[in-house]
Amino acid sequence: MDKLLALLSGRNGSHRIEDLLLLLLRLAIGGAMLTHGIGKIVNFSELAPTFIDPFGIGSTPSLVLAMLAEVLGSIALMLGVLTRISALVLLFTMGTATYAVGMAKGWAGAELAFIYSLVYLTLMVQGGGRIGLEHFWLSKRRKAKALAKVKSA
């Protein structure tokens, strides 16, 4: 019973569940946003002339930037590479979409972008967890440094 209460309260000292949930969150939100980015690639010629231009750089460059953020950022999130930076880029993209779409269509049009923004904010603050390439590479690097330090001593 104590183990169950510790698990439910988050006081179990184990990060396995949190890491698994962060992985699931990264995969779900990354996959969902990737479909939006791929949709922009597939429909590029139709979207380019009318895409929202919130920064005054033109609708085509705005579309390209959104497309790159959504595709590359989503792939990076799903792999667990540069998670916080990817989440920041996607947070900026979705924050911009929330504002721009909200101004044009109201809350009903901006609601999904706002929810994406909250998830990206969470990943930016929390990080991607220990199940991802980023953590694997960093732990491998730490071990190599520790081994080199032991050998040099």
Buried (B, 14 or more C-beta within 10 A) or exposed (E): EEEEEEEEEEEBEEEEEBBEEBBEBBBEBBEEBBEBBBEBBEEBEEBBEEBBBBEEEEBBEBBBBBBBBBBBBBBBBBBBBBBBEBBBBBBBBBBBBBBBBBEEEEEEBBBBBBEBBEBBBBBBEBBBBBBBBBBEEEEEEEEEEEEEEEEEE
